[in-house]
Amino acid sequence: MMRHPHVWMGLLLWSFFSQAQAAWTVNMAPGATEISHAVFDLHMTIFWICVVIGIIVFGAMFWSMMVHRRSTGQVAAKFHESTTVEILWTIVPFIILVAMAVPATATLIKMYDASEPDIDVQITGYQWKWHYKYLGQDVEFFSNLATPADQIHNKETKGEHYLLEVDKPLVLPIGAKVRFLVTSADVIHSWWVPAFAVKRDAIPGFVNEAWTRIDKPGIYRGQCAELCGKDHGFMPIVVEVKTQADYATWLGERKAEALQLKELTSKEWTLDELKERGDKVYHTTCVACHQAEGQGLPPMFPALKGSKIATGPIKDHLSIVFHGKPGTAMAAFGKQLSEVDIAAVVTYERNAWGNNKGDMVTPKEVLELKQAESK
């Protein structure tokens, strides 16, 4: 067996590179929707047209170089121009472009036909999270990054879906035509899910349309595809696709939760209850800028620990959380959070990290502020 070691070495190398090539995916994925399949088919059509053109062009070049090389005594022809050649290299590329344009146009028409949807979902980009609103269903929620901070700061081993996991995914049913209405509340974002072949810019003051119809249940992941600030890499997209029956159950549960949240506004809360809820809200919504221990990232994101805001008049603290602070990175959370969550996070900030003010904001006070703002 060892008489020809170079043969065996060659076989081992071939086996290694074959396995490496099998794991090295360089082509587009077909996706999970009608449009993504159409895009994939278009991609492959154009690819093979380009392959044929490459073979013909490079074949003609190598044939000319080999057959008409000087060593065989070939003499270059002397001519200035040829009407036949001019016509050919005008007509042939035109035919090729038409052959490409026909399937491309058909695919684009499908991609932009968002008419007659079964479900409308409004998608709003925020720094740095997504807000989903099911129009006509009274269901809406924010979707935040769920990757633990210890993984981000290399204190724990990174998970399988590092930076691609959220606390609340967008849930959709199979077989339904879903129209996405994409916009932004602050800067330009871009909602991108490769498996759906959907990528739309979220622009403040504008609404861009897209649509999808998913073929099979599963979890599909995407990301913001527009550089939108410090935490651009921390606003993933997760879409969970369910059967029609499971989706109906989920939607009913979310509606019940929305009603329950409205009831919580009128509840008589204790300081400890608000602090406990505020801890969760803070570490979901505020921690990226103001950090886990309230130390902030000065000067852009000031510390809350011992700050004049978190230890000053409670009305001023509530106002800045509700309205934001113009000219700074502090966003307005009056429309982003519920009355309960705003009251809870303000109460938490005033009683965490040694601030210990001992006071609290109730959901009723936040509701009164919202009602006053709407007049």
N, C-alpha and C positions, 0 to 999 in steps of 0.2 A: 504493500500500500504506500510505502514511503519512497518508491522509485521515482515518482514524479511529484515532489512536494509542491511545485509551482501550480500544478493542476488543482490540487486540493486547496491550496491557498486561494486560487481564483474562485473556486466554488464557494468557499467560506465568505469571500468578499462579496460575491454575487448574492448570496443568501442574506448577508447583512444589509446591503443596499436595497434589496427587494423589500425587506421588512420595513426599512426606514421610509421608503417611498410609499408603502401602504399606509403608514401613519402620518405622512406629510400631505395634508389636504391643501391643494392650491386652487381648486376650482370653486365656483359658487355653489351654494347649497340650493336645492330645489325649493325649500321653504315649505309652508304648510297652508297656503291659500291659493286660490285660483290665479290671482295676480302674480304671486311669487313664482308659480309654475310657468306662467306666460313670460315673465321676465327671464327666467332660466332658459326656456326654449329659445327666446330671442337671442340671449347671450351665446348659446351654442350654435345657432344658425350663423350669426355674424362671425363667430370664432372659426367655423369650418370654411366659410367664404374666404376669410383671411388666410387660412392654411392653404387653400387651393391657390390663391393669388401668390402667396410666398413660394410655393413649390414651382409654379410656372415661371415667376420672375427669376428666382435664384437658379432654377434649372436652365433657363435660357442664358443667364450670365455664365454659369460654369461650362455649359456646352460651347458657348462662343469662345471662352478663354482657352478651352482645351483644343477645339478643332481649328481655330484660327490663330494659334500661337505662332510666333515668328520662327521658331525652330523648324517648323514644317514648310517654311518657304512661303507662307501666306503674305499677301500684300493687301494693305487696307484699301477699301474702295473709296473713290473720290466722288462725292456728290454733295450738293449744297442743301437741298430740301426735297421732300417727297410728299406729294399731295395724298397719296394712299396712306402713308404712315400718319400724317396729321389727322386724317379722318378717323383712322382706327383708334389712335390714342385719345381721341375725343369721345367717340361713340362708346367704346368698351367701358371706360370708367363711368359714363352716364348710365349704362345698363346695369353695372354693378351697384351704383348708388340707388337706383330705382329698386333693385332686388332687395337691398337692405331697408329702404324707406318704407316699403309696403308692410312688412311685418312689424316694424318699429312703430309706425303710425297706428296700426290696429291695437298694439299693446298700450300705447299712450292714451288712446281713446277709452280703453277699458279702465285704465288707472284713474282717469279724471272723471269717470261717470259715477258720482256719489249720489245719484238721484234715488228716490224711493227706498230709503233705508228702513230696516226693522227697528233699529236702536240708534239713538243719537247720544254720543258721549262728548261732553265738553272737556277738553284737556287744557289746563292752564299751567304754564311753567313759572316757578318761583325760584329765587335763590335760596336753597338748592333742593327743591323737591317738586313733586307733581301733584296737581289737584284734579280729581276726576269728579265730574257731575253727570249723572244719568238724567238727561232732560225729560221732564214729565213724570219722573218716578220718585221725586223727593228723596233721592239718595245721593250723597256726595261725601268725599273724604280726601284727606291728604295721604300721599304715599311717600314715606321717608326711607332713607337708607337704614338697613337693619344690621349691617355688619358691625360686630362689636368693636368698640374703640381700642381694646387691647390688641386686636388683630391689626388694625390700622397702624398702631404705634409699635408693632413688632414685639409685643409682650406675649402673644399667643401665636400658635401655628395658624396660618391662613386657611380658611375653609375652602371647600370646593367651589363655592359661588362667591368668592371674595369680591366685595364692592358691586355685586350683582344680585343682592337680596334686599327685600323691602319688608316693612311691617304690614302693609296692606296692598296687595296686588290689585290691578285692574282685572275684574272678572267678566268674562264674556261667554255667550253660548255658542256651540257649534251650529253651523248651517244658517245663521242669521247674518243679514247684511248690516254691518255696523259702520255708521258714519262718524268720523272723528272731526271735531271742530277745535282746531288748535290755536291757542293764543298765549300771551304772556302777561304777567302782572308787573314785570320790572325790566329785564334786559332780554336780548334775543337768546332763545334756547332752540333746541331741535329735537323733536320726538321721533325716535328711530328704533324700529323693531325689524331686524333683518329678515326673520322668518316670514314676516307678513309683506315684505317689500314695501313698507310704509316708512317714509321719512319726510316730515314736514317741519318747517321752521315755525317756531312760536314767537311772534313779533308783537310787541305792545301796540294796542290800538287796531290790530288787524286780526281777522279770523281766516285761517287756511283750512281747506277741506281735504280729507282723505277718507278712504274706506277699506274695509276688509270683510272677507267671509272665510272663517277658519274651517278647515276640513276635519280636523281630529282634535280630541281633548289633549291637554298637556299644559306644560308651563313653558312660556317663551320669554326670553330676556332681551333687553336692549339697553340703550344708554342715551343720554343727551349728546348730540353730535355737533354742538355749537359751543365754542369756548365762551363760557358765561360767567367767569369769575373764579375766585379762590377755590371753591369746592365744586368746580365743574365735573370732576371725576367722581363725585360722591352723590350723583342723582340718577341712579339706575332706573330701569323700567322693567317691571315684571307683569306679565299678563297670564292669568290662569284661565284656561278655556275648559268649560264644563259642558256636560250634556244639557239638553234643554230642561229636563226635570230638575237636575241639580242646580242649574242656574236660577230657576224659579224659586227653589227653596232658599238659596243664598239671598236673592233679592228680597224675599219676604222677611228674612232675618234682619237685613240691613234697614228695612223700613221700620221694623219693630224697634231696632236700636235708636233710630232717629226720633221716634216718639218717646222713647225712654229718656233720651238726652234732654228733650224739651221738659219732661217732668222733673229732671234733676235740677233744672234752673230754679224751680220753686221750693226745692228742699231746703231745710234748715241745716246748714253745714257746720261742722266743728272745725277748729283750727287744725287739729291733727289730720282730719280727713282731707282738708284742702292741701295741706303740706304733702301728704302721701300721693295724692293725685298730681300735684304740681311737680313733684320729683320726676314722675314719668314724663310729663309734658316737657319739662325743661331738658331732660336728657334725650328727648326725641327732636325737639324743635330748636332749642337755643344753644345746645352744647357745642355745636360746630364753631360758633363764633366766640361765645363767652367762656368756653372750656368747662370741664367737669367740676372743678373746684371754684368756679366763678372768678378765676384769675384773668380771663380775657386774653386778647392778643393786641395790646396797645401798640400804636395809637389808634388803629382802625377799629378795633373791637375792645372797648374799655372794660376794665374789671368791674364786676358787680359786688364782689366781696369788699365790704366797707365803703362802697361808693355813696356819693351824695344822693343818687337816685334811689337806690335800694334801701337807704336808711333815712331818707328825707320824707317830705309830706307824701302820704299815701295817694292823694289825688294826682300829684305830679307823676308818680311812678306808674299808676294805671294809665294816665294819658299818654305817656311815651310808648308803653307797650301797645296801646290801642291805636295810636295815630302814627307811630314811628317818629323819626327825627329827620326832617328834610336836610339834604346836603350831606348826609352820612349813610353808612351801610345799614343803619337800623331800620328794618322794614316795619310797616304797619300791620299788626296782627288782628285788628278789629274784624276783618272779613275772613281771616284765615283760620281763626280758632273759635270754638264755641264759647258761650258765656261762662260755662263751668270751667273750661280749660284756661281761659284768660284769668279768671279769679284765682284759680289754683296756682298758676305759675307765678303770678304777682305775689301771692301769699308765701309761696315757697322761697322766692328770691329774698323776701324781707325777713325770713327766719332761718336761712341756711348760711353755712360757712362763718358762723359767729355773728351774723347781723342781728339775730335775736330781737327783732322789734316787738314781737308778741302781738301784732295786729293782723288783720286779715281783710281781704276784699271778698264780698259775697257775690255769687252769680246774679242775684237780683240787682245789685248795684251796676254790674256790667250791662245787664239787659236794659236798665234805665238809661245808661249812657248810649247804647245802640239806638234806642227809641228816640232819644233826644237828637242824635246825629241824623236820623232819617227824616226829621221834620223839616 
